[in-house]
Amino acid sequence: MLDDTSTDAAIARLIEKAEGDDWTPATDIDWNLQIKYPFWFRKRTYRSLVSQFHHGEKAVMQMCDHLAPLLDDDEARRFVALQRRDEAKHADVYGAYAERLGGIQPMEPALDAVLRESRDWPGSAAGIILAFHMVFEGGAVGLIEKLVRRFPCPLFAALNARILIDEARHVAFGRHYLGRQLPLMPAGERIALYRWVQGLWYRAGAETRARYTWPVAMVTRLGSDWLEAGWQRQSGILIGIGLISEAERESLGAARR
């Protein structure tokens, strides 16, 4: 369990980093870099995949607007305001890249549904932060890092080099904030939160994997069990921040089967 002093200091350092790294998409990304399509993607599928990142960033902007009034800590509110600034830039960058690919495609209904449910969580701020900062942003960082390593497009790599720095900071905020809040929760509430975000993960993945599994698997070397394997990684992170214990995960996993 993190004490309040160490958590406040960690969040203050994240704020300082965010304020010192206010980059500008128009000048800090070389938009003259060549666009190269992955040969194993249909162009419209690649365009749709990039568009989901654009829509996801816009959804996180809305989350920040919804979350800020729920926070009773000035430093946490300041960080979320800076995060919203970051997400607006990310949405613009992914949108501009998608336009160069031929236009922004619609948001996948499954992604829209789970992000809305996450944003509209009726409980404490911890639930929203858990869903967005740890599960969705944490999962997105891991996926984008793999895509950057294997996609042949120099522009995709350049824009994500900037975005990933910001996203890692957002995930770190979630880890520090929840590290202070979760140990104070009753076990029943923690387990309910775990079951909720687990359901979000599987619903988001199950309805979209038919569209993207094969081309994404080509570059990420994911197996046919990628959804389950991804959740195992995510749940390991949730154990690390104190949402559940290893024994509770095993018990819940057995019940799910």
C-alpha positions as CSV (number, residue, x, y, z in Angstrom):
1,M,0.0,0.0,0.0
2,L,1.3,3.4,-0.9
3,D,1.1,6.1,1.7
4,D,-0.5,9.5,0.8
5,T,2.8,11.3,0.9
6,S,4.5,9.1,-1.6
7,T,1.5,9.0,-3.9
8,D,1.1,12.8,-3.9
9,A,4.8,13.1,-4.7
10,A,4.6,10.6,-7.6
11,I,1.5,12.4,-9.1
12,A,3.3,15.8,-8.6
13,R,6.2,14.4,-10.6
14,L,3.9,13.2,-13.4
15,I,2.3,16.7,-13.5
16,E,5.8,18.3,-13.8
17,K,6.7,15.9,-16.7
18,A,3.4,16.6,-18.5
19,E,3.8,20.4,-18.2
20,G,7.4,20.1,-19.5
21,D,6.4,18.0,-22.5
22,D,3.7,20.0,-24.2
23,W,4.6,19.1,-27.7
24,T,2.9,20.4,-30.8
25,P,1.6,17.9,-33.5
26,A,2.2,20.3,-36.4
27,T,5.9,20.9,-35.6
28,D,7.0,18.0,-33.5
29,I,6.0,15.3,-36.0
30,D,7.5,15.1,-39.5
31,W,4.4,14.9,-41.6
32,N,6.6,14.6,-44.7
33,L,7.5,11.0,-43.8
34,Q,6.3,8.4,-46.2
35,I,3.2,6.3,-45.6
36,K,3.7,2.6,-46.1
37,Y,0.8,0.2,-45.9
38,P,1.4,-3.2,-44.3
39,F,1.1,-5.6,-47.2
40,W,-0.9,-8.1,-45.1
41,F,-3.7,-5.5,-44.4
42,R,-6.4,-4.5,-46.8
43,K,-6.1,-0.7,-47.0
44,R,-9.6,-0.2,-45.7
45,T,-9.0,-2.5,-42.8
46,Y,-5.8,-0.7,-41.9
47,R,-7.6,2.7,-42.2
48,S,-10.4,1.3,-39.9
49,L,-7.9,0.1,-37.3
50,V,-6.2,3.5,-37.2
51,S,-9.6,5.2,-36.9
52,Q,-10.4,3.2,-33.8
53,F,-7.3,4.8,-32.1
54,H,-8.7,8.2,-33.1
55,H,-12.2,7.4,-31.7
56,G,-10.7,5.9,-28.6
57,E,-8.7,9.1,-27.8
58,K,-11.9,11.2,-28.2
59,A,-13.6,8.9,-25.8
60,V,-10.9,9.3,-23.2
61,M,-11.3,13.1,-23.6
62,Q,-14.9,12.7,-22.6
63,M,-13.8,10.5,-19.7
64,C,-11.6,13.3,-18.5
65,D,-14.4,15.7,-18.5
66,H,-16.6,13.3,-16.6
67,L,-13.9,12.3,-14.1
68,A,-12.5,15.6,-13.0
69,P,-15.6,16.7,-10.9
70,L,-15.5,13.3,-9.1
71,L,-12.0,13.8,-7.8
72,D,-11.5,15.4,-4.4
73,D,-7.8,15.9,-4.9
74,D,-6.4,19.1,-6.5
75,E,-3.3,17.3,-7.9
76,A,-5.4,14.5,-9.4
77,R,-7.7,17.0,-11.1
78,R,-4.7,18.9,-12.4
79,F,-3.3,15.7,-13.9
80,V,-6.6,14.8,-15.5
81,A,-6.8,18.3,-17.1
82,L,-3.3,17.8,-18.6
83,Q,-4.3,14.3,-19.7
84,R,-7.3,15.8,-21.6
85,R,-4.9,18.1,-23.4
86,D,-2.8,15.1,-24.3
87,E,-5.8,13.1,-25.6
88,A,-7.0,16.0,-27.7
89,K,-3.6,16.0,-29.5
90,H,-3.6,12.3,-29.9
91,A,-7.1,12.3,-31.4
92,D,-6.0,15.1,-33.9
93,V,-2.8,13.1,-34.8
94,Y,-4.6,9.8,-35.4
95,G,-7.4,11.6,-37.2
96,A,-4.9,13.4,-39.5
97,Y,-3.1,10.1,-40.2
98,A,-6.4,8.4,-41.0
99,E,-7.3,11.2,-43.4
100,R,-4.1,10.6,-45.2
101,L,-5.0,7.0,-45.5
102,G,-8.3,7.9,-47.1
103,G,-10.6,9.2,-44.3
104,I,-11.7,8.5,-40.8
105,Q,-13.8,5.4,-40.5
106,P,-16.7,4.9,-38.1
107,M,-16.1,3.7,-34.5
108,E,-16.7,0.0,-34.0
109,P,-20.0,-0.4,-32.1
110,A,-18.4,-2.8,-29.5
111,L,-15.7,-0.3,-28.7
112,D,-18.2,2.5,-28.5
113,A,-20.4,0.5,-26.1
114,V,-17.7,-0.5,-23.6
115,L,-16.1,2.9,-23.5
116,R,-19.4,4.6,-22.9
117,E,-20.1,2.1,-20.1
118,S,-16.7,2.7,-18.6
119,R,-17.2,6.5,-18.7
120,D,-20.7,6.3,-17.2
121,W,-19.7,4.0,-14.3
122,P,-22.0,5.1,-11.4
123,G,-19.6,4.3,-8.6
124,S,-16.5,6.1,-7.4
125,A,-13.8,7.7,-9.5
126,A,-11.7,4.6,-8.9
127,G,-13.9,2.5,-11.2
128,I,-13.5,4.9,-14.1
129,I,-9.7,5.2,-13.6
130,L,-9.4,1.4,-13.4
131,A,-11.3,0.9,-16.7
132,F,-9.6,3.7,-18.7
133,H,-6.1,4.1,-17.3
134,M,-5.3,0.5,-16.4
135,V,-7.3,-1.7,-18.7
136,F,-7.9,0.2,-21.9
137,E,-5.0,2.6,-22.0
138,G,-2.7,0.0,-20.6
139,G,-3.8,-2.6,-23.2
140,A,-3.5,0.0,-26.0
141,V,0.0,0.9,-25.0
142,G,1.1,-2.8,-25.3
143,L,-0.6,-3.2,-28.7
144,I,0.7,0.0,-30.2
145,E,4.3,-0.8,-29.1
146,K,4.0,-4.1,-31.0
147,L,2.4,-2.5,-34.1
148,V,5.2,0.2,-34.2
149,R,7.9,-2.4,-34.2
150,R,6.3,-4.4,-37.0
151,F,4.5,-1.9,-39.2
152,P,6.6,-0.6,-42.1
153,C,5.2,3.0,-42.0
154,P,7.7,5.6,-40.9
155,L,5.0,8.1,-40.2
156,F,3.0,5.7,-38.0
157,A,6.2,5.1,-36.0
158,A,7.0,8.8,-35.6
159,L,3.6,9.9,-34.4
160,N,3.4,7.0,-31.9
161,A,6.8,7.8,-30.6
162,R,5.3,11.0,-29.1
163,I,1.9,9.5,-28.2
164,L,3.4,6.5,-26.2
165,I,5.3,8.8,-23.9
166,D,2.1,10.5,-22.9
167,E,0.2,7.3,-22.6
168,A,2.8,5.7,-20.3
169,R,2.4,8.8,-18.0
170,H,-1.4,8.3,-18.0
171,V,-1.1,4.6,-17.0
172,A,1.4,5.6,-14.3
173,F,-1.1,8.1,-12.8
174,G,-3.8,5.3,-12.7
175,R,-1.4,3.0,-10.9
176,H,-0.4,5.6,-8.3
177,Y,-4.0,6.8,-7.7
178,L,-5.4,3.3,-7.4
179,G,-2.5,2.1,-5.3
180,R,-3.8,4.5,-2.7
181,Q,-7.5,3.9,-3.1
182,L,-7.9,0.2,-3.6
183,P,-6.5,-1.0,-0.2
184,L,-9.3,1.1,1.4
185,M,-12.1,-0.8,-0.4
186,P,-14.0,-3.7,1.0
187,A,-13.2,-7.0,-0.6
188,G,-16.7,-7.3,-2.2
189,E,-16.3,-4.0,-3.9
190,R,-12.9,-4.8,-5.2
191,I,-14.0,-8.1,-6.6
192,A,-17.1,-6.5,-8.2
193,L,-14.8,-4.0,-10.0
194,Y,-12.6,-6.8,-11.2
195,R,-15.5,-8.7,-12.6
196,W,-16.8,-5.5,-14.3
197,V,-13.6,-4.7,-16.1
198,Q,-13.1,-8.3,-17.0
199,G,-16.5,-8.2,-18.7
200,L,-15.6,-5.0,-20.5
201,W,-12.3,-6.5,-21.8
202,Y,-14.0,-9.6,-23.2
203,R,-16.9,-7.8,-24.7
204,A,-14.6,-5.3,-26.5
205,G,-12.4,-8.1,-27.8
206,A,-15.0,-10.7,-28.7
207,E,-16.9,-8.5,-31.1
208,T,-13.9,-7.0,-32.9
209,R,-11.4,-9.9,-33.2
210,A,-13.1,-11.3,-36.2
211,R,-12.3,-8.1,-38.1
212,Y,-8.8,-7.6,-37.0
213,T,-7.4,-10.8,-35.5
214,W,-5.6,-12.2,-38.6
215,P,-3.8,-9.0,-39.8
216,V,-2.9,-7.9,-36.3
217,A,-1.7,-11.4,-35.4
218,M,0.6,-11.3,-38.4
219,V,2.6,-8.6,-36.8
220,T,2.1,-9.1,-33.1
221,R,2.6,-12.9,-33.2
222,L,-0.6,-13.4,-31.2
223,G,-2.0,-16.9,-30.9
224,S,-5.6,-17.9,-31.3
225,D,-6.0,-17.4,-27.5
226,W,-4.9,-13.8,-27.7
227,L,-8.0,-12.5,-25.9
228,E,-7.5,-14.8,-22.9
229,A,-3.7,-14.3,-22.9
230,G,-4.2,-10.5,-23.0
231,W,-6.5,-10.7,-20.0
232,Q,-4.0,-12.8,-18.1
233,R,-1.5,-10.0,-18.5
234,Q,-4.0,-7.4,-17.6
235,S,-5.2,-9.2,-14.5
236,G,-1.6,-9.6,-13.4
237,I,-1.3,-5.8,-13.5
238,L,-4.5,-5.5,-11.5
239,I,-3.0,-7.9,-8.9
240,G,0.1,-5.6,-8.8
241,I,-2.0,-2.5,-7.9
242,G,-4.0,-4.3,-5.2
243,L,-7.3,-4.8,-6.9
244,I,-7.3,-8.5,-6.2
245,S,-5.0,-11.2,-4.9
246,E,-3.5,-14.1,-6.8
247,A,-5.8,-16.4,-4.9
248,E,-8.8,-14.4,-5.7
249,R,-8.0,-14.4,-9.4
250,E,-7.6,-18.2,-9.3
251,S,-11.0,-18.5,-7.5
252,L,-12.7,-16.1,-9.9
253,G,-11.2,-17.8,-12.9
254,A,-12.4,-21.2,-11.8
255,A,-15.9,-19.8,-11.2
256,R,-15.9,-18.2,-14.7
257,R,-15.0,-21.6,-16.3
